[in-house]
Amino acid sequence: MEDWALIRRLASEGVPKAQIAARLGISRTTVIRAVASDRPAKYERRPAANAFTPFEARVRAVLAEHPSIPATVIAERVGWTGSITWFRDNVRQIRPEYRPVDPADRLQHEPGDQTQCDLWFPPVKIPLGDGSASSPPVLVMVATYSRFITARMLPSRITPDLLAGTWSLISDQIGAVPRRLVWDNEAGIGRGGRLAEGVAGFVGTLACRLVQLKPFDPESKGVVERANRYLETSFLPGRRFGSPADFNAQLGDWLGRANTRMVRVLGARPVDLVAEDRAAMLRLPPVAPLTGWRQQIRLGRDYYVRVIGNDYSVDPAAIGRKIDISADLDHVRVRLGDRMVAEHHRAWTRQATITDPAHVETAARLREQFQTPRPVTAADDGLIRDLADYDRAFGIESDPAIDEQVTS
């Protein structure tokens, strides 16, 4: 291309073609062709027949009917017996001609309009306190107008934890309610256009809308997807975590700095735009939405309750009575009426047993009282009672002669 441009420049300056050819060390014919053409010469190799050529028409027929069919299946249908790798390479070159086109529109984000939500699973193991380690999900929510990122690690991805985490981020970090919460088909939120139990009541209390994206629509939540990658490449490297609480503490401190970064596409910092975002959002509801896990049961002799895969002890004094169990992201609480009969830090493990030593002591005392025989009182000293006492109690008149015979 450089020779073509130089030839045309020299020719336009009136330099003779023979002199151009001599200066550049090329033939005069090459100079004449370069001056006559409107684009640089391009070498194109003529396609030559190969072993794939006899099968190409049949391959194209299969792709026209089934654009996404695997190459191995196509090879079987057309009777290919050669190298499957080479066959797959040839199919890969012509497949785009038959795939439907899915254009992606550019989205315009208005202040306060939407917050995109997603779960990020950090590729690190977090100690859970019992010797085990896992990678709990992190709920990430990004206000699309300001790119303000909020995030928190959750114990699980079940609906009660997702709703509790959402409310925690909205109330504590965003400070207002986005008009739309955008989710993909997360099972804890809903799938196929149907919301999970409790989700409709949650968004109703917030007075916002929940938008579930259709499958194969990643562009509609690209803002939060990029935030996930940013967390993985900028937050995780070089860090160690002692517990989920430590992870959330470090994450909160890092987000305070991350939201002051300059976002090139906005030409501004999220921390500078979030005020405008909040002003266009809805106010927090006067009454907080009902979140967390709740259940009412009658406490059995085994004074433990099962909450999201773990067993927690309860004051044995509540045995046989109905109790109300609630669990949020941090605590498990059990009430008997207005009285608290158990409160534990929530375990992030599964199949664990969490016991309050005071409950064990109470159980031992109650068991001892139950097994100790009751002392016999003076009123219970005699086992034989006059039958006339029962007659008088039931209003029956007795015959003295018969009573005397019975007594004798």
C-alpha positions in Angstrom: 0.0 0.0 0.0 2.9 2.4 0.7 4.3 1.9 -2.8 0.9 2.5 -4.3 0.4 5.7 -2.4 3.9 6.9 -3.3 3.5 6.1 -7.0 0.3 8.1 -7.2 1.8 11.0 -5.3 4.8 11.2 -7.6 2.6 10.8 -10.7 0.4 13.6 -9.5 3.5 15.8 -9.1 4.4 15.2 -12.8 7.2 12.7 -12.4 7.5 10.5 -15.5 6.5 6.9 -15.0 9.9 5.6 -16.2 11.6 7.8 -13.6 9.2 6.5 -10.8 9.9 2.9 -11.8 13.7 3.5 -11.7 13.5 5.3 -8.3 11.4 2.6 -6.7 13.1 -0.4 -8.4 9.9 -1.7 -10.0 8.7 -2.2 -13.5 7.1 0.5 -15.5 4.0 -1.7 -16.0 3.5 -1.8 -12.2 3.6 2.0 -12.2 1.1 2.2 -15.0 -1.3 -0.2 -13.2 -0.9 1.7 -9.8 -1.7 5.0 -11.5 -4.8 3.6 -13.2 -6.2 1.8 -10.2 -8.3 3.5 -7.4 -7.2 1.2 -4.7 -4.0 -0.8 -3.7 -3.4 -4.1 -5.4 -4.4 -7.0 -3.3 -3.3 -10.5 -3.8 -6.2 -13.0 -3.8 -5.6 -16.6 -4.1 -8.1 -18.4 -6.2 -10.0 -21.0 -4.2 -8.9 -24.5 -5.1 -10.9 -27.7 -4.8 -10.2 -29.8 -1.8 -11.7 -32.8 0.0 -14.4 -30.6 1.6 -15.6 -29.2 -1.7 -17.8 -32.2 -2.7 -19.5 -32.0 0.8 -20.0 -28.2 0.9 -23.4 -28.2 -0.8 -24.9 -30.7 1.5 -23.3 -29.0 4.6 -24.9 -25.7 3.5 -28.3 -27.4 3.1 -28.1 -28.7 6.6 -27.0 -25.3 8.0 -29.8 -23.6 6.1 -32.3 -25.7 8.1 -30.4 -25.9 11.4 -27.9 -23.1 11.8 -26.7 -24.1 15.2 -26.3 -27.8 14.6 -22.9 -29.1 15.9 -20.3 -29.8 13.2 -19.9 -33.4 14.4 -23.6 -34.1 13.7 -23.3 -32.5 10.3 -20.3 -34.7 9.5 -22.3 -37.8 10.4 -25.2 -36.7 8.2 -23.2 -35.9 5.1 -21.0 -39.0 5.5 -17.7 -37.3 6.2 -14.9 -39.8 7.1 -11.9 -37.5 7.2 -10.3 -35.3 9.9 -13.1 -34.0 12.1 -10.9 -31.0 13.1 -10.4 -29.9 9.5 -14.1 -30.5 8.8 -15.1 -28.4 11.8 -12.8 -25.5 10.6 -14.5 -25.5 7.3 -18.0 -25.5 8.8 -16.9 -22.6 11.1 -16.1 -20.5 8.1 -19.5 -20.8 6.4 -21.7 -21.1 9.5 -22.0 -17.3 10.0 -23.8 -17.0 6.6 -26.8 -18.9 8.1 -27.0 -17.7 11.6 -29.8 -15.1 12.3 -28.6 -11.6 13.0 -29.3 -10.2 16.4 -28.5 -6.4 16.4 -27.8 -4.8 19.8 -29.2 -1.3 20.3 -27.4 1.3 22.2 -29.2 2.0 25.5 -29.8 5.4 26.9 -29.9 5.5 30.7 -32.0 8.1 32.5 -31.4 9.3 36.1 -33.1 7.1 38.6 -34.6 4.8 36.0 -33.0 1.5 36.6 -30.5 -0.5 38.7 -29.1 -3.7 37.2 -28.8 -6.6 39.6 -26.7 -9.8 39.3 -24.9 -12.5 41.4 -21.1 -12.6 41.2 -19.4 -15.7 42.5 -15.8 -14.7 43.4 -13.2 -17.4 42.4 -11.8 -17.6 46.0 -12.6 -19.7 49.0 -13.9 -17.9 52.0 -13.5 -19.5 55.5 -16.9 -20.1 57.0 -15.8 -20.6 60.6 -16.1 -24.4 61.1 -13.0 -25.3 59.1 -14.7 -25.4 55.8 -14.5 -22.9 53.0 -16.8 -21.9 50.1 -17.5 -19.2 47.6 -20.8 -17.6 48.6 -22.6 -15.4 46.1 -22.1 -11.6 46.0 -25.2 -9.5 45.2 -24.0 -6.7 42.9 -26.3 -3.7 42.1 -25.3 -0.9 39.8 -27.3 2.3 39.1 -27.0 2.5 35.3 -27.0 6.3 35.0 -24.3 7.1 37.5 -22.5 3.6 37.4 -22.6 3.7 41.2 -21.7 0.2 42.4 -23.1 -1.5 45.5 -22.4 -5.0 46.6 -22.6 -7.5 49.5 -21.8 -11.1 50.0 -24.9 -13.2 50.9 -25.2 -16.6 52.8 -27.1 -18.1 49.9 -29.0 -17.4 46.7 -32.5 -18.3 48.0 -35.3 -15.8 47.7 -35.3 -14.6 51.3 -31.6 -13.8 51.2 -31.8 -12.1 47.8 -34.6 -9.9 49.0 -32.9 -9.1 52.3 -29.7 -8.3 50.4 -31.5 -6.1 47.9 -33.2 -4.1 50.7 -29.9 -3.8 52.6 -28.1 -2.3 49.5 -31.1 0.0 48.7 -31.6 1.3 52.2 -28.0 1.5 53.4 -25.9 2.2 50.3 -28.2 3.7 47.6 -30.5 5.6 49.9 -33.5 5.6 47.5 -35.5 3.2 45.4 -34.8 2.8 41.7 -37.9 2.9 39.5 -36.9 -0.4 37.9 -34.8 -3.4 39.2 -33.4 -5.4 36.3 -32.7 -9.1 36.8 -31.9 -12.0 34.5 -33.7 -15.4 35.1 -32.3 -16.0 38.6 -34.3 -18.8 40.2 -34.5 -16.9 43.5 -36.2 -14.0 41.8 -38.3 -15.8 39.1 -38.1 -17.5 35.8 -40.2 -17.6 32.7 -42.1 -14.4 33.6 -43.2 -15.8 36.9 -41.9 -14.2 40.1 -40.8 -16.3 43.1 -42.9 -16.3 46.2 -42.5 -13.1 48.1 -41.0 -11.1 45.3 -44.2 -9.4 44.2 -45.0 -8.2 47.7 -41.4 -6.9 48.1 -41.5 -4.8 44.9 -45.0 -3.7 45.7 -43.9 -2.3 49.1 -41.0 -0.5 47.3 -43.5 0.8 44.6 -41.0 0.0 41.9 -41.0 -2.5 38.9 -39.0 -5.6 38.5 -37.9 -6.4 35.0 -36.9 -10.0 34.1 -34.8 -10.1 31.0 -35.4 -12.7 28.2 -32.7 -15.3 27.6 -29.8 -14.4 25.3 -30.0 -10.7 26.1 -26.7 -9.9 27.8 -26.6 -6.4 26.5 -29.5 -5.3 28.6 -27.5 -5.9 31.8 -24.1 -5.2 30.4 -23.4 -2.5 33.0 -23.6 -4.9 36.0 -21.7 -7.5 34.0 -18.8 -5.1 33.5 -19.0 -4.3 37.2 -18.5 -8.0 38.0 -15.4 -8.1 35.9 -14.1 -4.9 37.5 -14.6 -6.5 41.0 -12.7 -9.6 39.9 -9.8 -7.8 38.3 -9.4 -4.8 40.7 -10.8 -5.9 44.1 -9.8 -9.6 44.5 -6.1 -9.7 43.5 -3.7 -9.8 46.4 -6.4 -10.0 49.1 -7.0 -12.5 51.9 -10.3 -13.0 53.7 -10.8 -14.5 57.1 -14.6 -14.7 57.0 -17.7 -13.5 55.0 -17.9 -10.5 57.4 -14.2 -9.7 56.7 -15.0 -10.0 52.9 -17.9 -7.5 53.3 -15.8 -5.1 55.4 -13.0 -5.0 52.8 -15.5 -4.8 49.9 -17.3 -1.9 51.5 -14.1 0.0 52.0 -12.9 -0.7 48.5 -16.3 0.4 47.0 -15.9 3.8 48.7 -12.8 4.3 46.6 -14.0 2.5 43.4 -17.0 4.8 43.1 -14.6 7.8 42.9 -12.9 6.5 39.8 -13.4 8.4 36.5 -15.7 6.5 34.1 -14.5 7.2 30.6 -17.8 6.7 28.9 -19.5 9.2 31.3 -16.6 11.6 31.6 -17.4 11.8 35.3 -17.2 9.9 38.6 -20.1 7.8 39.9 -19.9 9.6 43.3 -20.5 12.9 41.5 -23.5 11.6 39.5 -25.2 9.5 42.2 -26.9 12.5 43.8 -28.7 13.2 40.5 -29.6 9.5 40.3 -31.1 9.5 43.8 -33.1 12.7 43.2 -34.9 11.0 40.3 -35.5 7.7 42.3 -38.4 6.9 44.6 -38.3 7.6 48.3 -37.7 4.8 50.7 -41.0 3.3 51.9 -42.2 4.5 55.4 -42.4 0.9 56.5 -39.6 -1.5 55.5 -40.6 -4.4 53.4 -40.9 -7.8 55.0 -37.7 -9.7 54.2 -35.8 -12.7 55.5 -36.9 -16.2 56.4 -39.9 -16.8 58.7 -41.8 -19.8 60.1 -44.1 -20.7 62.9 -43.9 -24.1 64.5 -44.6 -25.9 67.8 -41.3 -26.6 69.6 -40.7 -30.3 70.1 -38.9 -32.1 72.9 -35.7 -31.8 70.8 -35.4 -28.1 71.5 -33.8 -27.3 68.1 -35.2 -25.6 65.0 -34.1 -26.1 61.4 -33.4 -22.8 59.6 -32.0 -22.9 56.1 -30.1 -26.1 56.5 -28.8 -25.7 60.1 -30.1 -26.5 63.5 -30.3 -23.8 66.3 -31.1 -24.4 70.0 -34.1 -22.8 71.7 -34.9 -22.3 75.4 -36.5 -25.6 76.4 -39.1 -23.7 78.5 -40.9 -23.2 75.2 -41.3 -26.9 74.5 -44.8 -27.8 73.3 -45.7 -24.2 72.5 -45.9 -22.3 69.2 -42.8 -20.2 68.4 -42.1 -17.7 65.7 -38.7 -18.1 63.9 -37.1 -15.4 61.8 -33.7 -15.2 60.0 -32.1 -12.3 58.3 -28.6 -12.1 56.8 -26.9 -11.9 60.1 -29.1 -13.4 62.9 -31.6 -16.2 63.7 -34.2 -15.2 66.3 -36.9 -17.2 67.9 -39.8 -15.6 69.9 -42.5 -17.0 72.2 -45.1 -14.3 72.0 -43.2 -11.1 72.9 -40.4 -13.0 74.7 -37.1 -13.8 72.9 -36.3 -17.5 73.5 -33.3 -17.8 71.2 -30.9 -15.5 69.3 -27.9 -16.8 67.3 -25.5 -15.5 64.7 -26.5 -17.1 61.4 -24.2 -19.9 60.2 -23.0 -19.8 56.6 -22.3 -23.5 56.5 -24.8 -26.4 56.0 -25.8 -29.3 58.3 -24.3 -27.5 61.4 -25.7 -27.5 64.9 -25.5 -24.2 66.9 -26.1 -24.5 70.6 -26.5 -21.9 73.3 -24.9 -23.4 76.6 -27.7 -21.7 78.6 -30.3 -23.8 76.8 -28.4 -27.0 77.6 -28.4 -26.0 81.3 -32.1 -25.2 81.3 -32.8 -28.6 79.6 -30.8 -30.5 82.2 -32.6 -28.7 85.1 -36.1 -29.4 83.5 -35.2 -33.0 82.9 -34.1 -33.5 86.5 -37.3 -32.0 87.7 -39.3 -34.2 85.5 -37.5 -37.4 86.6 -37.7 -36.6 90.3 -40.8 -38.2 92.0 -43.3 -35.8 93.5 -43.5 -35.9 97.3 -46.7 -37.5 98.8 -48.8 -35.0 100.7 -51.0 -35.7 103.7 -54.1 -35.4 101.6 -52.9 -38.2 99.4 -51.8 -40.5 102.2 -54.8 -42.8 102.2 -55.7 -44.8 99.1 -59.2 -45.9 100.3 -62.0 -43.3 100.3 -65.5 -43.6 101.6 -67.9 -44.3 98.7 -70.5 -42.0 100.2 -68.2 -39.1 99.4 -68.7 -39.9 95.7 -72.5 -40.3 96.2 -72.7 -36.9 97.8 -70.6 -35.4 95.0 -72.9 -36.7 92.3 -76.1 -36.0 94.3 -77.1 -39.6 94.9 -79.0 -40.5 98.1 -77.7 -43.6 99.8 -79.6 -46.3 101.9 -77.9 -46.6 105.3 -78.8 -50.3 105.5 -77.1 -51.1 102.2 -74.1 -48.9 103.2 -73.7 -50.9 106.4 -73.8 -54.2 104.5 -71.2 -53.0 102.0 -69.0 -51.7 104.8 -69.2 -55.0 106.7 
